[in-house]
Amino acid sequence: SRICAVVVELGAGAALPSLVAATLPDPPARVVVTDYPDDVILNNLKENVSRNLAALTDRDVVRVVGYEWGADVHDLL
């Protein structure tokens, strides 16, 4: 049984908490990694996720999404 269905990390930086959650033996159904919607920042997050794909329990569980504080959260979930 899953502890949590969805994890959303706001302002992820390097995405360490998200990547740790995604490597659990019974990971969340989805892990959404967010930071400011800037290409450099989001590309860094995507690269960090890509570098850790081998350790992820389910490679399709992690999504990287640009998010600006105060914007609609509908697209995050």
C-alpha positions as CSV (number, residue, x, y, z in Angstrom):
1,S,0.0,0.0,0.0
2,R,1.3,3.5,-0.9
3,I,2.1,5.9,1.9
4,C,1.1,8.8,-0.3
5,A,-0.4,9.0,-3.8
6,V,1.3,12.2,-5.0
7,V,4.3,14.2,-3.8
8,V,4.7,17.8,-5.0
9,E,8.0,19.5,-4.3
10,L,7.7,23.3,-4.6
11,G,10.9,25.1,-5.3
12,A,12.8,21.9,-5.7
13,G,16.3,23.3,-6.4
14,A,18.2,20.0,-7.1
15,A,15.1,17.8,-6.4
16,L,16.8,15.7,-3.7
17,P,13.6,15.0,-1.6
18,S,11.6,14.1,-4.8
19,L,14.3,11.7,-6.0
20,V,14.5,10.1,-2.6
21,A,10.7,9.6,-2.6
22,A,10.8,8.1,-6.1
23,T,13.5,5.6,-5.0
24,L,11.4,4.1,-2.1
25,P,10.5,0.5,-2.5
26,D,6.8,1.5,-2.7
27,P,7.0,5.0,-4.2
28,P,4.2,7.5,-4.6
29,A,2.1,7.2,-7.7
30,R,3.5,10.5,-8.9
31,V,6.3,12.8,-7.9
32,V,6.0,16.3,-9.3
33,V,9.2,18.4,-9.1
34,T,8.7,22.1,-9.5
35,D,10.7,25.2,-9.6
36,Y,10.5,28.7,-11.2
37,P,9.7,28.3,-14.9
38,D,13.1,29.2,-16.3
39,D,14.8,27.1,-18.9
40,V,18.1,26.9,-17.1
41,I,16.5,25.9,-13.8
42,L,14.1,23.3,-15.3
43,N,16.9,21.8,-17.5
44,N,19.0,21.4,-14.4
45,L,16.1,19.6,-12.7
46,K,15.5,17.4,-15.7
47,E,19.2,16.5,-15.8
48,N,19.2,15.6,-12.1
49,V,16.2,13.3,-12.7
50,S,17.8,11.8,-15.8
51,R,21.0,11.1,-14.0
52,N,19.1,9.1,-11.4
53,L,16.7,7.1,-13.6
54,A,18.5,3.9,-12.8
55,A,17.8,4.3,-9.1
56,L,14.1,5.1,-9.5
57,T,11.6,2.4,-8.7
58,D,9.3,3.5,-11.5
59,R,10.9,5.7,-14.2
60,D,7.5,7.2,-15.2
61,V,6.7,8.5,-11.7
62,V,8.7,11.7,-11.8
63,R,7.5,14.9,-13.7
64,V,9.4,18.2,-13.8
65,V,7.1,21.2,-14.1
66,G,7.7,24.9,-14.1
67,Y,5.7,26.7,-11.5
68,E,5.5,30.3,-10.4
69,W,4.2,30.9,-6.8
70,G,0.6,32.0,-6.9
71,A,-0.2,30.5,-10.2
72,D,-3.0,27.9,-10.7
73,V,-1.9,24.5,-9.3
74,H,-4.2,22.5,-11.5
75,D,-1.5,21.6,-14.0
76,L,0.8,20.3,-11.2
77,L,-1.5,17.4,-10.3
